[in-house]
Amino acid sequence: MANEIRKEYSNDGFTIVWKPGRCIHSGICVKTLPNVYDPKAKPWITPENASTTALIKQIDQCPSRALSYIKN
């Protein structure tokens, strides 16, 4: 989808990509890493609050694939 909204949240060497149009709000991200994903905060994703390994493991569990990542 060429016009798909995409938001990026980065820390040193790692970027989380969130596509809100794909999100089904399963809550897996918030339940798994509540220190990273806080829907009430701005920004709501803070990747610096977890290790890259933990982030990758959680992102791979996203059922809608609204979350993905880029290793910078």
Protein Blocks (a to p, Z undefined) as FASTA:
>chain_A
ZZlccdddddehiacdddfklpgolommmmmmmmlmcckbccfbdfklpcfklmmmmmmm
mmnlmaccddZZ
